[in-house]
Amino acid sequence: MTETRWGLVFVIWAAGLGAAAQYGKISVVFHQLPELYPLVGSSISLSVSLVGLMGIVLGIVAGRFVASFGYRRTLVWALWLGAAMSTLQALHLPFGLFLLTRLFEGLSHLGIVVAGPTLMALIAHGKARGVALTIWSTFFGVSFAILNWAGLPLVLAFNTESAGVLALFAAHGAVMAVLALGLGAAMKSVAVPARVEFPDVRALPALHLSIYRSSDKTAAGAGWLFYTCCFVAVLTVLPPFLPDQTRAAIMGAMPLVAIATSMTLGVMLLRVMAAVRVVQLGFMLSACAMVWLWMMPAYWLACLGLAAAFGLVQGASFAVVPQLNGQPQAQAEANGVMSQAGNLGNAIGTPLLVAMIALAGFDGIAITVVLLMIAGCAVHQILAARRV
C-alpha cells in the first residue's frame, strides 16, 4: 500500500491555517480597525463579511472550477492571491480598495478550502485518510489560537495599534507567500487526476441542481450548516452569561477542547464507525450538553462538554466527503458545498442567537442550539435513507 506523506499533509494543513487567518486577522484586531479607517462607521463590518460572501455565492462553482483548473494549481495560486492581497492591505489602502482586496481574499480562501482537503484525501491512504481530514478540520481553531498568542503581541509591539495591524497584514502576506513557494515545489510529484472541462456559464444552474440532488455530495455540507450556525455563534454570545472570574479561561479552553476531542476520540471513532454516524453522535451529544448547560447555567464543565461534543462533529464532517464520494471531482464538489454551507451558517448563526437572546435570554440560546443540533442529526438520517 502507498504510504501517506504526512509531511505534505501538514504543509497543506498549514495552508488551511493561512486561509483561516484571512478571517482571523480581522477578527482579532476588529476593535483596532477604526484607527485605520476612522470615518467609515459601521461599514467596517464589511471587512469581515465580504470574505464569506464569495463562499456563499460561489461555493458550488468552486468545486467544479478546482477540478477543471487543477487541484495543485488552484491551491498554489490561491495562496499567491492571498499573499498579494495581504501585502496590499499592509500599505494602508483607502477603505474602498481595502474592501476590494477582502473580496479577492474571499476567492483565495475558497480556493484553499476546496482544494486543500481534496488534495489531502488524495495523499492520505486507508485509515490515514480519516486522520488527515480530522487534522484539516482543526484549521480554524488552531489559526485563531495562533493569532491570539502571536498575532496580538505583534500588533501591541508597535508604537501605535494601527501600525501593528498593518504589520500583522504584512506578516500574513509573507507566510502565505512562503507556503505558496513550498507547496508549489512539494506537490510537483503528487499524482492528481486529469483536469475536466469547466462547464458553460449557462449550465451552472443545472450544475447546482445536479449537485444538490446528490445525497452523497450534499451530506457533509447539510450537517455542516447546522454546526456552523452554532459553534462560532455560541463562542460569540456565551461570554456575558459566564462569571467574570472564569470567563476568559472557559472561552479560551472551549476551542482547544473541541480540537482535542476531534483529534483523539474523533479519530478513534472513525476507525470503527462510519463518519456520518460519528457526526450524528456528535450532534446528539451536543444537544445533551446544551441541555446540561441550560440546567446549570455558566457551569464550566458543561461548557467544556459542549465544546467536546462539537469537536466530534467538526472532525468527522470532513471525513464524510471522501467516504461518500470516491472520485476527486465529486469530492471537490462536496467540499464546495461544505464551503457554501459553512459561510452561510457563520452568517446566520450569530444574528440568530442574538435575536433569541432578545426574545428569551439564555433560554433562547439553549432552545435554539438544541433544536439546531437535533436538526443536524436528522438531516443526516434523511440523506442516509435516500442513499439506501
LUMVO-307701 format. One record per residue (C-alpha): residue in one letter; x negated, z, y. Coordinates in nm, 2 decimals, decimal comma. Example, Ala and Ser with C-alpha at 12.3 -4.5 7.8 and 13.67 -1.06 7.14 Angstrom:
residues 2
PT;A;-1,23;0,78;-0,45 $
PT;S;-1,37;0,71;-0,11 $
//
This chain:
residues 388
PT;M;0,00;0,00;0,00 $
PT;T;-0,12;-0,08;0,35 $
PT;E;-0,24;0,23;0,53 $
PT;T;-0,08;0,34;0,86 $
PT;R;-0,32;0,30;1,16 $
PT;W;-0,25;0,64;1,31 $
PT;G;-0,49;0,59;1,60 $
PT;L;-0,29;0,29;1,71 $
PT;V;0,03;0,48;1,66 $
PT;F;-0,08;0,74;1,91 $
PT;V;-0,20;0,49;2,16 $
PT;I;0,14;0,33;2,16 $
PT;W;0,29;0,67;2,19 $
PT;A;0,07;0,72;2,50 $
PT;A;0,22;0,41;2,64 $
PT;G;0,56;0,58;2,59 $
PT;L;0,42;0,88;2,79 $
PT;G;0,34;0,64;3,07 $
PT;A;0,69;0,49;3,06 $
PT;A;0,85;0,84;3,07 $
PT;A;0,63;0,92;3,37 $
PT;Q;0,79;0,63;3,56 $
PT;Y;1,09;0,88;3,57 $
PT;G;0,89;1,20;3,57 $
PT;K;0,65;1,12;3,86 $
PT;I;0,95;1,10;4,09 $
PT;S;1,14;1,40;3,93 $
PT;V;0,86;1,65;3,96 $
PT;V;0,80;1,56;4,33 $
PT;F;1,15;1,48;4,43 $
PT;H;1,16;1,76;4,69 $
PT;Q;0,84;1,63;4,85 $
PT;L;0,96;1,27;4,88 $
PT;P;1,14;1,33;5,22 $
PT;E;0,79;1,39;5,36 $
PT;L;0,70;1,03;5,27 $
PT;Y;1,04;0,89;5,38 $
PT;P;1,19;1,14;5,63 $
PT;L;1,46;0,91;5,77 $
PT;V;1,64;0,79;5,46 $
PT;G;1,86;1,09;5,39 $
PT;S;2,05;1,09;5,06 $
PT;S;1,93;0,74;4,99 $
PT;I;1,61;0,90;4,85 $
PT;S;1,81;0,95;4,52 $
PT;L;1,79;0,57;4,47 $
PT;S;1,43;0,62;4,39 $
PT;V;1,54;0,77;4,06 $
PT;S;1,85;0,58;3,97 $
PT;L;1,71;0,23;4,02 $
PT;V;1,48;0,26;3,72 $
PT;G;1,77;0,34;3,49 $
PT;L;1,98;0,06;3,64 $
PT;M;1,77;-0,20;3,47 $
PT;G;1,81;-0,03;3,13 $
PT;I;2,19;-0,02;3,17 $
PT;V;2,22;-0,38;3,28 $
PT;L;1,95;-0,55;3,07 $
PT;G;1,91;-0,32;2,76 $
PT;I;2,06;-0,56;2,51 $
PT;V;1,89;-0,87;2,66 $
PT;A;1,56;-0,69;2,65 $
PT;G;1,57;-0,67;2,27 $
PT;R;1,61;-1,05;2,24 $
PT;F;1,35;-1,11;2,51 $
PT;V;1,09;-0,89;2,34 $
PT;A;1,15;-1,09;2,02 $
PT;S;1,10;-1,42;2,20 $
PT;F;0,82;-1,32;2,44 $
PT;G;0,63;-1,13;2,17 $
PT;Y;0,60;-0,76;2,08 $
PT;R;0,24;-0,72;2,17 $
PT;R;0,26;-0,93;2,48 $
PT;T;0,57;-0,75;2,61 $
PT;L;0,41;-0,41;2,57 $
PT;V;0,08;-0,50;2,73 $
PT;W;0,24;-0,69;3,02 $
PT;A;0,50;-0,42;3,08 $
PT;L;0,20;-0,17;3,11 $
PT;W;0,03;-0,40;3,36 $
PT;L;0,35;-0,44;3,56 $
PT;G;0,39;-0,06;3,57 $
PT;A;0,03;-0,02;3,68 $
PT;A;0,08;-0,27;3,96 $
PT;M;0,39;-0,10;4,09 $
PT;S;0,24;0,25;4,09 $
PT;T;-0,06;0,12;4,27 $
PT;L;0,16;-0,04;4,54 $
PT;Q;0,36;0,28;4,57 $
PT;A;0,03;0,47;4,64 $
PT;L;-0,01;0,25;4,96 $
PT;H;0,29;0,43;5,12 $
PT;L;0,52;0,12;5,14 $
PT;P;0,82;0,10;5,37 $
PT;F;1,12;0,26;5,19 $
PT;G;1,29;-0,08;5,11 $
PT;L;0,98;-0,21;4,94 $
PT;F;0,93;0,12;4,76 $
PT;L;1,28;0,08;4,61 $
PT;L;1,19;-0,28;4,51 $
PT;T;0,89;-0,15;4,32 $
PT;R;1,11;0,10;4,15 $
PT;L;1,34;-0,18;4,04 $
PT;F;1,04;-0,37;3,89 $
PT;E;0,93;-0,04;3,73 $
PT;G;1,27;-0,05;3,55 $
PT;L;1,17;-0,38;3,39 $
PT;S;0,83;-0,23;3,29 $
PT;H;1,00;0,08;3,15 $
PT;L;1,25;-0,13;2,95 $
PT;G;0,97;-0,35;2,80 $
PT;I;0,78;-0,04;2,68 $
PT;V;1,07;0,15;2,53 $
PT;V;1,19;-0,16;2,34 $
PT;A;0,86;-0,30;2,22 $
PT;G;0,68;0,04;2,16 $
PT;P;0,90;0,17;1,87 $
PT;T;0,94;-0,17;1,72 $
PT;L;0,56;-0,21;1,70 $
PT;M;0,53;0,15;1,56 $
PT;A;0,78;0,05;1,28 $
PT;L;0,55;-0,25;1,20 $
PT;I;0,23;-0,04;1,19 $
PT;A;0,36;0,26;1,00 $
PT;H;0,45;0,22;0,63 $
PT;G;0,67;0,40;0,39 $
PT;K;0,74;0,76;0,47 $
PT;A;0,49;0,75;0,76 $
PT;R;0,74;0,53;0,95 $
PT;G;0,98;0,82;1,00 $
PT;V;0,69;1,05;1,11 $
PT;A;0,56;0,79;1,36 $
PT;L;0,90;0,73;1,51 $
PT;T;0,96;1,11;1,54 $
PT;I;0,63;1,12;1,73 $
PT;W;0,76;0,84;1,95 $
PT;S;1,08;1,04;2,02 $
PT;T;0,88;1,32;2,19 $
PT;F;0,75;1,09;2,47 $
PT;F;0,99;1,21;2,74 $
PT;G;0,95;1,58;2,68 $
PT;V;0,57;1,56;2,65 $
PT;S;0,53;1,34;2,95 $
PT;F;0,74;1,58;3,17 $
PT;A;0,53;1,87;3,05 $
PT;I;0,21;1,69;3,13 $
PT;L;0,34;1,61;3,48 $
PT;N;0,43;1,97;3,54 $
PT;W;0,10;2,10;3,41 $
PT;A;-0,14;1,84;3,55 $
PT;G;0,06;1,62;3,80 $
PT;L;0,19;1,90;4,02 $
PT;P;-0,16;2,07;4,05 $
PT;L;-0,29;1,73;4,15 $
PT;V;-0,03;1,70;4,43 $
PT;L;-0,10;2,05;4,55 $
PT;A;-0,48;1,99;4,56 $
PT;F;-0,44;1,77;4,87 $
PT;N;-0,41;1,89;5,23 $
PT;T;-0,06;1,75;5,26 $
PT;E;0,21;1,72;5,00 $
PT;S;0,27;1,35;5,10 $
PT;A;-0,10;1,27;5,03 $
PT;G;-0,07;1,45;4,70 $
PT;V;0,24;1,25;4,60 $
PT;L;0,06;0,92;4,68 $
PT;A;-0,24;1,04;4,47 $
PT;L;-0,01;1,11;4,18 $
PT;F;0,13;0,75;4,21 $
PT;A;-0,23;0,62;4,21 $
PT;A;-0,33;0,83;3,91 $
PT;H;-0,03;0,70;3,72 $
PT;G;-0,12;0,34;3,80 $
PT;A;-0,47;0,40;3,67 $
PT;V;-0,35;0,55;3,35 $
PT;M;-0,11;0,26;3,29 $
PT;A;-0,40;0,01;3,35 $
PT;V;-0,63;0,18;3,11 $
PT;L;-0,35;0,18;2,84 $
PT;A;-0,29;-0,19;2,91 $
PT;L;-0,66;-0,27;2,86 $
PT;G;-0,68;-0,05;2,55 $
PT;L;-0,37;-0,18;2,38 $
PT;G;-0,45;-0,54;2,47 $
PT;A;-0,77;-0,51;2,27 $
PT;A;-0,65;-0,29;1,99 $
PT;M;-0,34;-0,48;1,89 $
PT;K;-0,51;-0,82;1,85 $
PT;S;-0,54;-0,75;1,48 $
PT;V;-0,18;-0,64;1,43 $
PT;A;0,02;-0,89;1,24 $
PT;V;0,36;-0,95;1,42 $
PT;P;0,64;-1,18;1,34 $
PT;A;0,67;-1,53;1,49 $
PT;R;0,85;-1,54;1,83 $
PT;V;1,20;-1,65;1,83 $
PT;E;1,37;-1,88;2,08 $
PT;F;1,52;-1,70;2,38 $
PT;P;1,90;-1,77;2,40 $
PT;D;2,05;-1,98;2,67 $
PT;V;2,19;-1,77;2,96 $
PT;R;2,54;-1,90;2,87 $
PT;A;2,50;-1,75;2,52 $
PT;L;2,43;-1,40;2,65 $
PT;P;2,79;-1,27;2,64 $
PT;A;2,82;-1,39;2,28 $
PT;L;2,48;-1,22;2,20 $
PT;H;2,61;-0,89;2,34 $
PT;L;2,93;-0,92;2,14 $
PT;S;2,74;-1,00;1,81 $
PT;I;2,51;-0,70;1,86 $
PT;Y;2,78;-0,46;1,94 $
PT;R;2,98;-0,58;1,64 $
PT;S;2,69;-0,48;1,41 $
PT;S;2,73;-0,12;1,29 $
PT;D;2,36;-0,14;1,19 $
PT;K;2,23;-0,23;1,53 $
PT;T;2,46;0,00;1,73 $
PT;A;2,44;0,31;1,52 $
PT;A;2,13;0,47;1,68 $
PT;G;2,25;0,38;2,03 $
PT;A;2,60;0,51;1,97 $
PT;G;2,48;0,85;1,88 $
PT;W;2,21;0,84;2,14 $
PT;L;2,47;0,80;2,42 $
PT;F;2,62;1,14;2,33 $
PT;Y;2,28;1,31;2,30 $
PT;T;2,15;1,18;2,64 $
PT;C;2,48;1,28;2,80 $
PT;C;2,38;1,64;2,72 $
PT;F;2,01;1,70;2,69 $
PT;V;1,88;1,63;3,04 $
PT;A;2,21;1,74;3,19 $
PT;V;2,21;2,08;3,02 $
PT;L;1,85;2,14;3,14 $
PT;T;1,96;2,04;3,49 $
PT;V;2,27;2,26;3,52 $
PT;L;2,19;2,56;3,30 $
PT;P;1,93;2,74;3,52 $
PT;P;2,18;2,90;3,77 $
PT;F;2,35;3,07;3,47 $
PT;L;2,03;3,23;3,35 $
PT;P;1,88;3,56;3,47 $
PT;D;1,61;3,52;3,74 $
PT;Q;1,35;3,71;3,54 $
PT;T;1,38;3,49;3,23 $
PT;R;1,49;3,16;3,38 $
PT;A;1,15;2,99;3,42 $
PT;A;1,04;3,09;3,07 $
PT;I;1,36;2,97;2,90 $
PT;M;1,37;2,64;3,08 $
PT;G;1,00;2,58;3,02 $
PT;A;1,04;2,66;2,65 $
PT;M;1,36;2,45;2,57 $
PT;P;1,20;2,10;2,58 $
PT;L;0,90;2,23;2,38 $
PT;V;1,12;2,39;2,12 $
PT;A;1,31;2,06;2,08 $
PT;I;0,98;1,87;2,03 $
PT;A;0,85;2,13;1,79 $
PT;T;1,17;2,11;1,58 $
PT;S;1,16;1,74;1,58 $
PT;M;0,80;1,73;1,46 $
PT;T;0,84;2,00;1,19 $
PT;L;1,19;2,05;1,04 $
PT;G;1,29;1,70;1,15 $
PT;V;1,00;1,53;0,97 $
PT;M;1,06;1,73;0,66 $
PT;L;1,43;1,65;0,65 $
PT;L;1,36;1,28;0,70 $
PT;R;1,16;1,28;0,38 $
PT;V;1,46;1,39;0,18 $
PT;M;1,76;1,27;0,38 $
PT;A;1,88;0,95;0,55 $
PT;A;1,81;0,95;0,92 $
PT;V;2,18;0,92;1,01 $
PT;R;2,25;1,24;0,81 $
PT;V;1,97;1,43;0,99 $
PT;V;2,12;1,31;1,33 $
PT;Q;2,47;1,43;1,22 $
PT;L;2,33;1,77;1,11 $
PT;G;2,16;1,80;1,45 $
PT;F;2,49;1,72;1,63 $
PT;M;2,68;1,98;1,44 $
PT;L;2,41;2,25;1,48 $
PT;S;2,40;2,17;1,85 $
PT;A;2,78;2,22;1,87 $
PT;C;2,74;2,56;1,68 $
PT;A;2,45;2,66;1,91 $
PT;M;2,66;2,58;2,22 $
PT;V;2,94;2,80;2,09 $
PT;W;2,69;3,07;2,03 $
PT;L;2,57;3,04;2,39 $
PT;W;2,93;3,03;2,51 $
PT;M;3,00;3,36;2,33 $
PT;M;2,67;3,51;2,45 $
PT;P;2,60;3,35;2,79 $
PT;A;2,24;3,35;2,91 $
PT;Y;2,11;3,48;2,57 $
PT;W;1,76;3,34;2,54 $
PT;L;1,77;3,29;2,17 $
PT;A;2,09;3,09;2,19 $
PT;C;1,93;2,87;2,45 $
PT;L;1,63;2,80;2,22 $
PT;G;1,87;2,75;1,92 $
PT;L;2,05;2,48;2,12 $
PT;A;1,71;2,32;2,21 $
PT;A;1,61;2,33;1,84 $
PT;A;1,93;2,16;1,73 $
PT;F;1,88;1,89;2,00 $
PT;G;1,54;1,83;1,86 $
PT;L;1,68;1,71;1,52 $
PT;V;1,90;1,45;1,70 $
PT;Q;1,61;1,34;1,92 $
PT;G;1,36;1,27;1,64 $
PT;A;1,59;1,13;1,37 $
PT;S;1,77;0,89;1,61 $
PT;F;1,46;0,67;1,64 $
PT;A;1,42;0,67;1,27 $
PT;V;1,77;0,54;1,22 $
PT;V;1,67;0,20;1,37 $
PT;P;1,42;0,08;1,10 $
PT;Q;1,63;0,24;0,82 $
PT;L;1,93;0,03;0,91 $
PT;N;1,76;-0,28;1,04 $
PT;G;1,49;-0,44;0,82 $
PT;Q;1,38;-0,72;1,05 $
PT;P;1,17;-0,67;1,36 $
PT;Q;1,41;-0,88;1,57 $
PT;A;1,71;-0,67;1,46 $
PT;Q;1,50;-0,35;1,53 $
PT;A;1,42;-0,48;1,88 $
PT;E;1,79;-0,54;1,95 $
PT;A;1,88;-0,20;1,82 $
PT;N;1,61;-0,04;2,04 $
PT;G;1,76;-0,24;2,33 $
PT;V;2,10;-0,08;2,25 $
PT;M;1,93;0,27;2,25 $
PT;S;1,77;0,20;2,58 $
PT;Q;2,10;0,09;2,73 $
PT;A;2,29;0,38;2,58 $
PT;G;2,02;0,63;2,69 $
PT;N;2,02;0,52;3,05 $
PT;L;2,40;0,52;3,06 $
PT;G;2,40;0,87;2,91 $
PT;N;2,15;1,00;3,16 $
PT;A;2,36;0,85;3,44 $
PT;I;2,68;1,01;3,32 $
PT;G;2,57;1,35;3,18 $
PT;T;2,47;1,55;3,49 $
PT;P;2,76;1,44;3,72 $
PT;L;3,00;1,51;3,43 $
PT;L;2,87;1,86;3,37 $
PT;V;2,86;1,93;3,75 $
PT;A;3,22;1,83;3,77 $
PT;M;3,31;2,05;3,47 $
PT;I;3,14;2,35;3,64 $
PT;A;3,35;2,29;3,95 $
PT;L;3,66;2,30;3,73 $
PT;A;3,59;2,58;3,48 $
PT;G;3,24;2,72;3,54 $
PT;F;3,02;2,79;3,24 $
PT;D;3,33;2,74;3,01 $
PT;G;3,34;2,38;3,14 $
PT;I;2,98;2,32;3,03 $
PT;A;3,03;2,47;2,69 $
PT;I;3,36;2,29;2,61 $
PT;T;3,21;1,95;2,72 $
PT;V;2,89;1,99;2,53 $
PT;V;3,07;2,10;2,21 $
PT;L;3,31;1,80;2,23 $
PT;L;3,03;1,55;2,30 $
PT;M;2,83;1,68;2,00 $
PT;I;3,13;1,66;1,77 $
PT;A;3,19;1,31;1,90 $
PT;G;2,83;1,21;1,84 $
PT;C;2,86;1,32;1,48 $
PT;A;3,20;1,14;1,44 $
PT;V;3,08;0,81;1,58 $
PT;H;2,80;0,80;1,32 $
PT;Q;3,05;0,88;1,05 $
PT;I;3,28;0,60;1,17 $
PT;L;2,99;0,35;1,18 $
PT;A;2,87;0,46;0,84 $
PT;A;3,21;0,40;0,69 $
PT;R;3,20;0,04;0,83 $
PT;R;2,87;-0,02;0,65 $
PT;V;3,01;0,07;0,31 $
//
